C-alpha cells in the first residue's frame, strides 16, 4: 500500500471511529406514541404502517414489554431508552414509538408507569368488537408456538370450552383470558385517569379496516408529522392475518354478545359515548 493509500486508510478509520463515538454518546429518543392495545385489534398493522412513515424511527422491536414485565421495568428508564434510536444529528421532526398490547390489559400497572416516565407521550387504544377480538385471540393461540422468552401459550381447547372454563372461574393462563381481555371499560378508565384527552387517542379496529388512511393520518396530525399519501403502499399493510380453524357457532356468538352487552354500556359510560366497535 502506497503512502497516499495509507493516509486515506488512516483518515477513513478515524472518520469511522468518530462516527461510532458520536453515535454512542448521542441521546436516545423516547416514544412520542405508545400503542397500548387491545390485543388482536390492529396494533401490529398500525405499528407497521407508522414505521414506514419517513419521519418515524422504529424501536429495536415492536413489543418492548417494559411497563408490564417486572424484571424489565426493574432495569430502569435508561434501559428502556436504550431500546430506541439515537436522535438524528441534523434532521429535525423525527419521532419514535412502541406497541405493546399487553399494556391495556394490565392498565392498573402500566397506565401510571407510562404517565410517570413518558410525560409527553400519547397513548393509543385500539378497540375491537369484544366477541370478534376474543375469538381472534383464541384462534391465534391455537397455532402459537411456545418459544424461550415468548409469552405465547398454546390453547388446544375449543373456543366454546375455553370460554366456559373462564366463565366457570377456572384458573386460566393469562393469554387465555379471552373475555377479560375484551372487557375494556375498566382498562380504558385507568388510562383516562392518568392521561388528559390531549394525550389519549381511542380508535376502533373497525375504522382501521374501513378507512386506514383516515385513521393513520389522524394519528400523524396529532403527532405533528406530515400526512401519508392515501396511495402510500404502507396503508395497505395487513399484519398477523390468520385463517380461522373453524367458524364460531352462531348460537354461541349470540350468547357472547348478550354477555358483553352490560360491559359495552359500562364502556359507553366511561367514554361518554357508545363506541362504534361492533361488527355485527
BELKA-V307001 format. One record per residue. N is the residue number from 0. RES is the residue in one small letter. BURIAL is b if it has 24 or more other ideal C-beta (glycine too) atoms within 12 Angstrom, else e. D_CENTER is the distance of its C-alpha to the mean C-alpha in whole Angstrom. Layout:
n = [N:N]
res = [RES:RES]
burial = [BURIAL:BURIAL]
d_center = [D_CENTER:D_CENTER]
//
This chain:
n = [0:1:2:3:4:5:6:7:8:9:10:11:12:13:14:15:16:17:18:19:20:21:22:23:24:25:26:27:28:29:30:31:32:33:34:35:36:37:38:39:40:41:42:43:44:45:46:47:48:49:50:51:52:53:54:55:56:57:58:59:60:61:62:63:64:65:66:67:68:69:70:71:72:73:74:75:76:77:78:79:80:81:82:83:84:85:86:87:88:89:90:91:92:93:94:95:96:97:98:99:100:101:102:103:104:105:106:107:108:109:110:111:112:113:114:115:116:117:118:119:120:121:122:123:124:125:126:127:128:129:130:131:132:133:134:135:136:137:138:139:140:141:142:143:144:145:146:147:148:149:150:151:152:153:154:155:156:157:158:159:160:161:162:163:164:165:166:167:168:169:170:171:172:173:174:175:176:177:178:179:180:181:182:183:184:185:186:187:188:189:190:191:192:193:194:195:196:197:198:199:200:201:202:203:204:205:206:207:208:209:210:211:212:213:214:215:216:217:218:219:220:221:222:223:224:225:226:227:228:229:230:231:232:233:234:235:236:237:238:239:240:241:242:243:244:245:246:247:248:249:250:251:252:253:254:255:256:257:258:259:260:261:262:263:264:265:266:267:268:269:270:271:272:273:274:275:276:277:278:279]
res = [x:x:x:x:x:x:x:x:x:x:x:x:x:x:x:x:x:x:x:x:x:x:x:x:x:x:x:x:x:x:x:x:x:x:x:x:x:x:x:x:x:x:x:x:x:x:x:x:x:x:x:x:x:x:x:x:x:x:x:x:x:x:x:x:x:x:x:x:x:x:x:x:x:x:x:x:x:x:x:x:x:x:x:x:x:x:x:x:x:x:x:x:x:x:x:x:x:x:x:x:x:x:x:x:x:x:x:x:x:x:x:x:x:x:x:x:x:x:x:x:x:x:x:x:x:x:x:x:x:x:x:x:x:x:x:x:x:x:x:x:x:x:x:x:x:x:x:x:x:x:x:x:x:x:x:x:x:x:x:x:x:x:x:x:x:x:x:x:x:x:x:x:x:x:x:x:x:x:x:x:x:x:x:x:x:x:x:x:x:x:x:x:x:x:x:x:x:x:x:x:x:x:x:x:x:x:x:x:x:x:x:x:x:x:x:x:x:x:x:x:x:x:x:x:x:x:x:x:x:x:x:x:x:x:x:x:x:x:x:x:x:x:x:x:x:x:x:x:x:x:x:x:x:x:x:x:x:x:x:x:x:x:x:x:x:x:x:x:x:x:x:x:x:x:x:x:x:x:x:x]
burial = [e:e:e:e:e:e:e:e:e:e:e:e:e:e:e:e:e:e:e:e:e:e:e:e:e:e:e:b:b:b:b:b:b:b:b:b:b:b:b:b:b:b:b:b:b:b:b:b:b:b:b:b:b:e:b:b:b:b:b:e:e:b:b:b:b:b:b:b:b:e:e:b:b:e:e:e:e:e:e:b:b:e:b:b:b:b:e:e:e:e:e:e:e:b:b:b:b:b:b:b:b:b:b:b:b:b:b:e:b:b:b:e:b:b:b:e:b:b:e:e:b:b:b:b:b:b:b:b:b:b:b:b:b:b:b:b:b:b:b:b:b:b:e:e:e:e:e:e:e:e:b:e:e:e:b:e:e:e:b:e:e:b:b:e:e:b:e:e:e:e:e:b:b:e:b:b:b:b:b:b:b:b:b:b:b:b:b:b:b:b:b:b:e:b:b:e:e:e:b:b:b:b:b:b:b:b:b:b:b:e:e:b:b:e:b:b:b:b:b:b:e:b:b:e:b:e:e:b:e:e:e:e:e:b:b:e:b:e:b:b:e:e:e:e:e:e:e:b:e:e:e:b:b:e:e:b:b:e:e:b:e:e:b:b:e:e:b:e:e:b:b:e:e:e:b:e:b:b:b:e]
d_center = [53:55:55:53:51:50:50:47:45:46:44:41:41:41:38:36:36:36:33:31:33:31:28:28:29:27:24:20:18:15:12:13:10:7:4:5:5:7:8:10:9:8:4:6:9:8:7:10:12:11:12:15:16:20:19:15:15:13:12:14:11:7:7:10:10:12:13:13:15:18:20:17:17:21:21:21:19:21:19:16:17:19:15:15:18:21:22:24:28:29:27:25:22:19:16:13:9:7:3:4:4:8:8:9:12:13:13:17:16:13:14:17:16:13:16:19:18:16:18:18:14:12:10:8:8:9:11:13:17:17:20:18:15:17:19:16:15:18:19:16:18:21:21:18:20:21:21:21:18:16:15:16:19:21:22:26:27:27:24:27:28:25:25:28:28:25:27:30:28:28:26:23:21:18:16:19:18:18:19:18:14:15:17:15:18:18:15:15:18:17:15:17:20:18:17:19:19:19:16:14:13:13:13:13:12:16:16:14:16:19:19:16:18:19:15:14:17:17:14:16:19:17:16:20:19:21:20:20:23:22:24:21:21:17:17:18:15:15:12:13:16:18:22:22:25:27:27:26:29:30:32:29:27:29:29:25:25:28:26:23:26:26:23:22:25:24:20:23:24:21:20:24:24:23:20:20:18:20:21:25]
//
